[in-house]
Amino acid sequence: MDIVITGQQAWDVEIGSNCKNIALEFAKNHRVLYVNSPLDRISLLKNGDDPKIVRRRAVVHGKADGLEEAGENLWILYPDKMIESINWLPDMLFDILNKRNNQLFAGSIARATRRLGFTNYIHFNDNDMFRSFFLKELLNPRLSIYYSRDFMLAVDYWRKHGARLEPRLIAKSDLCVTNSTYLANYCAGYNRHSYYVGQGCDLGIFMAGNETPEPADIRPIARPRIGYVGALQSIRLDMELLLYIAETRPGWNIVLVGPEDNEFLQSSLHKLPNVTFTGSRSIADLPAYINAFDVCLNPQLLNEVTIGNYPRKIDEYLAVGKPVVATATDAMSVFAGHVYLGKSKEDYVKLIERALAENSDELAAARRSFASSHTWENSVGEIYKAISKAGASL
């Protein structure tokens, strides 16, 4: 089977992404064309010297081939047309120019699929609600799949036009697949063929994390250690909750590993003797920090930005075998058998006490086994099942 992927994450961006992992998994059994987003005018004007922009400009000007082989069954396309930057425009003008952008984008894709001999292919759209809005009509794929992995409308940029367009795109897609139950319910409001397909995680270094020695800066900190690993962002994490835990249980040591935003840097958490900020640490070091904790936390705020997200850090905690206390959300329901879920500050304190008291080698092994099931192979396998449920076939 041939699969064309469009989305928000370019292949040559250094950070990983769900869509890149899914493409690699698809390519184990099918031919895949991964399409980078087209060069847009504002990016060219603002970042014209960036090597990535230089590469795209050369393709647009016909000085480089935009189609390259990235591995067995996998090709990357740098589109040969530039699109206009239009998000700031009012609705009517945006819609007119967005269709023109889509036509240019579709033309690039069509030329590449003809070169590769792709016919009767599946189009997999990774949350690209603007540039890929008209691709079902323009490319006429045998099957159009919309992949929702974040609630994008929580961000002002996407909400401006996405509040109108994303529901329409979901509705006209042949099926929708999501990485959280919250997003599956959201998509189901517009398309009955909406399915939760889980989340894959690269947990290799975390599965071996239970054998890692304590980091030097953690050794002097007395137990119990209650820890969090990840970006410390006030829009996502409940600082008041962390303050409550630290002040209510001064005998517990709270360890926060990760870069801080301005609100965290200025918070009164820094004044408490039982709260330690380590700053950023490399990914390779994170399993050792997690292993040095007695209980791991995900003190998530409930808002539009966070409520639908799949919390990959929970899998990382569980892969090391650690007890986890997290905020109860719809997306967290899949973890209910292995994570302590709370709704209030008081819940958190009680659940941390329970986690400390109940922990055992047997529970640690069960957590590790559960986390190990969250692979990209399994997630893509669920996508294949969703395709079958929607009445299509590979």
Sequence and secondary structure as in RCSB ss.txt:
>XXXX:A:sequence
MDIVITGQQAWDVEIGSNCKNIALEFAKNHRVLYVNSPLDRISLLKNGDDPKIVRRRAVVHGKADGLEEAGENLW
ILYPDKMIESINWLPDMLFDILNKRNNQLFAGSIARATRRLGFTNYIHFNDNDMFRSFFLKELLNPRLSIYYSRD
FMLAVDYWRKHGARLEPRLIAKSDLCVTNSTYLANYCAGYNRHSYYVGQGCDLGIFMAGNETPEPADIRPIARPR
IGYVGALQSIRLDMELLLYIAETRPGWNIVLVGPEDNEFLQSSLHKLPNVTFTGSRSIADLPAYINAFDVCLNPQ
LLNEVTIGNYPRKIDEYLAVGKPVVATATDAMSVFAGHVYLGKSKEDYVKLIERALAENSDELAAARRSFASSHT
WENSVGEIYKAISKAGASL
>XXXX:A:secstr
 EEEEEESS TTSSS  HHHHHHHHHTTTSEEEEE    BHHHHHHSTTSHHHHHHHHHHTTSS SEEEEETTEE
EE  SS B   TTS HHHHHHHHHHHHHHHHHHHHHHHHHHT  S EEEEES TTTTTTHHHHH  SEEEEEE S
 GGGSHHHHHHHHHHHHHHHHHSSEEEESSHHHHHHHHTT S EEE       HHHHTGGG    TTTTTS S E
EEEES B TTTB HHHHHHHHHH TTSEEEEES B HHHHTSGGGG TTEEEEE   GGGHHHHHHT SEEEE B
  STTTTT   HHHHHHHHHT  EEEE  SGGGGGTTTSEEESSHHHHHHHHHHHHHH  HHHHHHHHHHHHT  
HHHHHHHHHHHHHHTT   
